[in-house]
Amino acid sequence: MLVEKQKIEVRWNGSNRKWYEEKGYKFTKIRDGFIVKPEDLPDYSHHKVEVICDFCNRQYILEYRDYLKNIKRNNKKFHCFICGNRKHIKNINHSTSKNKLSVDEVIKRIESKNKNKLLNPEDYKNQNTSNLKVLCGSCGSEFLTSLSSIKNGDGACLKCANKKTSEKQKLSSEEVKRRIDAVNNNKLLNPKDYRDNHTPNLKIKCGDCGEIYVTTLANYEYNQKIRCDKCSQRISVPERKVMELLNFYSINYKYNYRFSDCKGKNRALPFDFWIEDLNTIIETDGRHHYHSVWGEEHFQRTKLYDGIKDKYCKNKNIQLIRIPYWEFDNIEDILIKKLNLKPLNQNKKIKYIPKKKIA
């Protein structure tokens, strides 16, 4: 249980403000310290709390989230490491003494599955013995296991088990190509080479830039490896729109470019797009440039750095085009006007030009 009347000091930040305000605490300012009751901490809190073991009355200090996990497992009672071990050992001894099999029965059970063979029956002590050496009846390899694992599984070694799983999940080459080609305008170049979901041999042409990359079907579908490494950089939607337009007009640019003499607190500040041939910089400004989205401290720092960039461009006679978030739907029109480009046909849509590369 929690020690009564203890005080926990917490500091205000952007992520915890809403939580504590709903608990009745009054916000002052970011990074200010304030005192809370331990039961008002969020479930994921790393703050240390004082607790007393409900079984031996020893007192401990641990993270609040670990305390909650402990009492959830033990009917809302907290047990320390020592009492937990005693309880665990007692349960194991009771279970193993009641259900222990003879060596002959163990051999019979193991060899009845998958035509396996037990190589070290003398090492068997109980069903939790984890060093039973078994010869796999399918591939002839040796592996270590426990009786409980054999009882609950099909008796195959890890290699054979993975092979069976892959065979169950295997798709036709036509289905694999359909799944890959349906996303991001990508194209699978070697569908006939597909063997299983975990072999990294699928060659895919990136729908964004035309780069060819290699991955597995599992990575493609579950880890979202739907772009090549270059295009997998964290590029926002408005930034991608700018790239598409610049590539369409064959305008050379450098993405996330830094000038060594334009610095923030510790290092040079990045500009979204630097077009050297036109002596122009383009910045796409999201909501956090105009509102306190991630906390007041972050907002003030963003305004400071934006001011440094504005001053730098003015002193260097560089054209700075800032596109605020409420104009993101008009990016094409703004850049065509600002860069003196030939307007597109009204119904023509810009497509990403594969040959163009980010500097």
Secondary structure, DSSP 8 states (H G I E B T S, - for coil): -B-TT--EEEE--TTTHHHHHHTT-----TT-EEEE-GGGS-TT---EEEEE-TTT--EEEEEHHHHHHHHHHTTT----HHHHHHHHHHHHHHHHHHH---HHHHHHHHHTSTT-EES-GGG--STT---EEEE-TTT--EEEE-HHHHHHS-S--HHHHHHHHHHHH---HHHHHHHHHTSTT-EES-GGG---TT-S-EEEE-TTT--EEEE-HHHHHHS---S-TTTTS---HHHHHHHHHHHHTT---EEEEEEEEEE-SSSEEEEEEEEGGGTEEEEEE-GGGTS-SS-HHHHHHHHHHHHHHHHHHHHTT-EEEEEEGGGGGGHHHHHHHHTT-----TT------TT----
